[in-house]
């Protein structure tokens, strides 16, 4: 009898401590991931309805000029050309493409909500440049997709996704400690999952 009472006491103590641990984990992971959760939730809406927020609007700028032809002879000096263009025209983004043949070079600068196409005549050094910018919402949409945002931001997306999974799992784990709401909570979770599958199976082309 004493052994059973002692075992029950240890069991209750373990349940209490593990419940407190999951609650702590859930709260603080939610707070750490709050900014990224908000960003990806809001941009989910702006991505789905770009015309509502002006994300489909673009601002274009055309420029022209001349480069040092010494950079274009034989082995093209890609770094000097790219940095010269960046300084002259205050270009943003990273060089995503640099293609050259016997007559022409093409350079593409890319960033979230931003692109620049440059075409250079290798004989004369003359070039034309077209810059396209979107607004803040367009930039945020590209960040949501990880488009032209670099490796560090790709890690942000992966870590944010991992935190969202963790928040969901710790919330589910907490449900098992609520005896009165466990069954109804699991039922609602199952209904939510089935509704998601139903919409995909029935209405998604």
N, C-alpha and C positions, 0 to 999 in steps of 0.2 A: 504493500500500500504506500509506504514511504517512497519506494523507488518510482512508482507510477506518478506520485505527486511531484517528485523531483524532476522526472522526465517532462511532465506537463509544464512545469515552471520554466525549464530550459527551453522548451519549444516556444512558449509564449514570449520569452525573452528574445529568442532568435527572430521571431516574427516581428516583434516590435522594432528591433534594431535594423533588420533588413528593410522594413517599411520606411523607417526614417532615412535610411541610406538612399533608397530609390527616390524618395520625395526630394531629398537634397540634390541628388543627381539631376532629376527632372527640372527642378527650379533653376539651377545654375547653368545647365546646358542651354535651357531656353533663353536665359539672359545673355549668355555669351553669343548665341546665334541670333539674337533678336534683330540686329541690323540686316543680316543677310536674309533672314526669313521675310522681313518686310520688303526688302529689295526685290527678291524673286517672286513674292506674292503680287506686289504692285505691278511689276513688269510683265507678269503673266497676263494681267488685264490689258496693259498698253500694247503688248504684242498681239493680242487677240483682236484689238480694235484700234489699229494705228491711225485711222481717219478721225477718231474721236479726239485725239490729243496732238494732232499735227505732226506725228512721227513720219508721215509719208511726204512731208514737204522738204524740199532741198534748196540750198543756196549754192549757186554755181559762180565760179570766178575763172576767167580766162586771162592768161598772161603769156608773154613771149620775151625772148632775150637771146643772148649769145654766150657761149662758153668758150673757154680756152681750147683751141683745136689741138694743142699738144696732148691734152687728156684723151683725145679721141683717136690718136694714131696708134697703129699696131695693137698692143695690149691696152684696152680701155681702162683708164684710172677710175674705177667705179666709186671708190670712197671719196675722192676729190670732187667728182661730179655731184654725187648725192649731197655731200655737205655744203657745196657751193649753192646748189638749188635751195637747200633747206634754209641757209642763211639769207639769201636774196629775197625769198618769198615767204619767209616765216612758216615753213611747212611743218606739219606735225606727222605723227605716225611713224611706222617703221617701213623700210624698203622691203616689200614683199616679192617684187619681181624686178629683175634687171636683165633684159634681153638685148643682144646686139648682133647685127649682121654687118655686111660690108658697107652698107649705106646709112643705116639708122640704128639708134639705140632707143629702147623703150624702158622707162622706169615707172613703177607703180609704188606709191606710198599708201599704206593702209593703217587705219586705226578705228576704234569704235565710232560709228557715225561719221566717218571721214574717209575720203579717198582722193588721190591725186594721180593723174596720168600725164606723163611727160614724154614727148617725142623729140629726138635730137637728130639733126642732120650731121653725119660724121664728117662731111667734107667742109662745111661752113661753120659748124658749131652753133647754128641757129636752132632754137627750140621753141615749142609751144607747150603750154601747161594748162591743164584743166583741173580745178579743185572743186570738189563737191562736199558740202557739209550738211548734216541734219541738225536738228535742235537737240536739246537736253534729253527729251524722251527717246529720240532716235539713238542717242549714245547709250542710254540705259538699256534699251532693247538689245543692242549689240553686246553689251556686257552680260545680259541675261543669257544670250546664246554663246558667249565666249568667242564671238567673231572678231578676229584681228585684234585681240586684246593681250596676247602674249602668254608665256608659260606661267608667270606668277599668278595671273588672274585665273588661269585654268586650274591652278591648285586651290584658289579661293572657292571656285565652283564645286570641286570635288569635296573639299572639307565641309562646305556648307551643306552639301547633299548628305554627307555622313552624319553631320550634327542633326539634320532633320530626321534621319532614320533613328538616331539615338533618342531624340525627344519623343518620337512616336512609340518606340519600344519601352522606354521608361514609363510613359503614361499608361501603356497597356499593362505593364508589370504592376503599377500602383493599383490598377483596377482589381487585381486578384486579392488585395488586402481589404477590400470593401465588401464584406459578405452580403450586405443587404442590396448592393447595387451591382454585384459581380455578374449575375446572370443577365440582367437587363442591359448592362454596359456591353457585354460580349455580343448580345443579340443586336444592339444598335451598330456595333462595329461590323458584324457580319452583313447587316442590311446595307450599310454604306459601301462595303466591298462589292456586294451583289449589284447594287444600283450602278456603280462604276462599270462593271462588266456588261450590264444590260445596255447602258447607253452606247458603249463601244460596239457591242454585237448587233444592236438593232438599228442605230441611227448613223453610225460612222460609215461613210461609203467605202 
